[in-house]
Amino acid sequence: MPIYKSKQRQPVLDVEKQLAPTPVEQKETRGPDWLAGEQRKQLLPFLLVLLLGAALRFWQLGIKPLHHDESLHAYYSLQLLHNLENWKSCFDQTMACYHYDPLLHGPFQFHIIAFVYQCCQWLGLPDHGVSTTTVRIAAATLGTALVVLPYFLRDYLGKVGAWLACFLLAVSPSMVYYSRFAREDIYMAFFTLLLVVAAGRYMCDRRKDWFITGTIAFVLSYATKEATFLSIAIFGSFLLVLLAWETGCRVPVRSRFQPDSTLGKYGPRTAAPLCVVVLLLCCAPLATWFFGWMKDTSVYINTYTAASDEIINNIKHQTVVVLPWLGLLIALYVLLCWGRDQLQKKSAPVRKGLAARIDPLKQPTLDALITLPWQYWSSALVVGALIFVLLFSVFFTYLANGIGDGIWQGLYYWMQQQQVARGSQPWYYYFLLIPLYEQIGVVFGLAGLVRCLLRPTRFRLFLAYWFIGNVFIYIWAGEKMPWLTIHMTMPMLLLAAIGLEPLFNRLSVLVKSGQNLTQKGQNRVQSKRVIGSSIGTIAGALAAIFLLILTLQNMWQVSFVHYADAPHEMMIYVQTTTDVNAVMGKIDQLDEKLYHGRHKLSIGVMPEANWPFYWYLRDYPNVCYGFPTGCSDAKPDAIIAGGDLSKAQAQYSTSDARGHTAAYLFHHYQLRTWWDEGYKPRPCTPSVTDSCQGQPTWGGVGPLLWLSYGDTPPGGALFTPALAFKNIWDWWWTRKPIGSTTGSTDMGLFIRSDMGINP
């Protein structure tokens, strides 16, 4: 079971000239009145897109039953709320209070959901503010806020490009669906894009608030999900390449040779490209060694678990011992910086030391790092450390252990899971999933990628690197899940905005040209020119409209039609069915009949059905989980069974040989369903020559045959493009599944036969 603000510039052949900072990328000073005057009018289109994004994320937010993972997050967030209501008791380490566990990912999502619960209680919402809707409010809120973040990148994307990016993020199927899903990925996506925005704005404005915002975004991303390590790898490696480029950009190369020599004609203008090549040559073997070390370490951790646990616990202990001394050293250094500034406060600021050798125009990144004021990084360090400690220590109730776990435990768990590879998905999984849903993003994202490479700027190259890096690193990562697609989709949609911008601008010019001809009276020569130049533009616009309609269709289907119908949606992974609502309706009906709705019903829940019923039965105190093991009541009013239902039926709902009536009435339900996985490679069959060690022994028929025939291709069948296209087309417009729809985990509801209610 699958448990630039840009006018069109002429092409420049010299790459180094193209990478020179453009006016919009150079430092500029903006006062607090940046929303004054004309910019208020420019804000309106972005507000409309924000409202669209909010509507798609909040409308009918609670209609979908809680996914298995959502139920965990909802339940432990409620536990955290109760812990914080009795905050002092959690200082007693023997109390069962919420602590960070990387199995459930970072603590931020539990704190934010608990905060939403509390706010909803203050507002007097039903069910004490705890419901399927309120569980998802935080995800929908940050998912909505994410939509408007490209507004702050107008200096890089252009006004039109920034608006297009907002619009694409607002209607993207994956961004909408996972903004309505109480998992940590949409939180991380928001904080990642906020970090990018803050870094971009700081490079423009050099304002302290953007630097601190970026720090907060990074810390909260880290406190949300361990995949932040992957973001560090991608952003950090790009920064190294950029610093290498800027280091060599002031060292002339071509001018050192005779003008008529080969190097004098074709050599690099500066040493910037050479520095990048040297960096790559040095890092390639280091990266090879590092990934090999990670693999070996992961194998060791899973093989020698006890020894590995002891090592990591010792590392956490030593870290907690060292951190106060490190903080003291930093505080002393900050104090020295403050004293120096007090002595020199009447002196005119001058660039000293290494900063005097930096050209702010040619080396903006180096300049930003070297001239970073101590007030900026010290303030950011204090704010970031405070947020980290508050979240991982759960408001100081788990201080030392929480800090140690926050620094090391997530990385340790992530390395363990590399060998587990949950989901067992093939390397091409995302190349199937993303094109099935994100048509306009894929097509124009690739167009934007090409445009970024042909007309590069620092920011455009960063977007290209971010997108390609995310694709490769998530393909490499052992765990592949559909919710991880948003980390690839988000930079892809920013690239798509860059790819769409020229088409949008040409359409605007075409409309204005037509209006001018109409006003001045038509001229045949002018009309022919307009018509001749408009054919390609109109064709591109029609293609974009078609792709947008298809994307909107997919968004509507997965978020508002088949939201709990996993066999019809590849993006939905092992989803809880609406049968859970039917079961809870029967439970509530029975409780109303017997106990007048006071939630005194006695219920046994078998282990395979514990989740999501831990959350759904949260108001019923007389529930025994793991039934019948350890349950004092061997004959509860109702039993919820999972797993092997035939065994449970034989024990509880079958009449005996003497004709005695069965103790319980039974009804079969589906607990979870999933999308057919026939696209997986064929399984390895053990033989004399191949033991299949380390290879999957369960799989499908391969992606090409699956697209053509589903999971049951006829003997000797070959990939047929026409059949594959028809199957995909039918799925797009009618949601006809490509493969089987029978994949499910079943459950059964048993109600005592003397209750007079059928299950």
Disulfide bonds with the S-S distance in Angstrom:
Cys90-Cys97 2.10
Cys624-Cys631 1.73
Cys684-Cys692 1.94
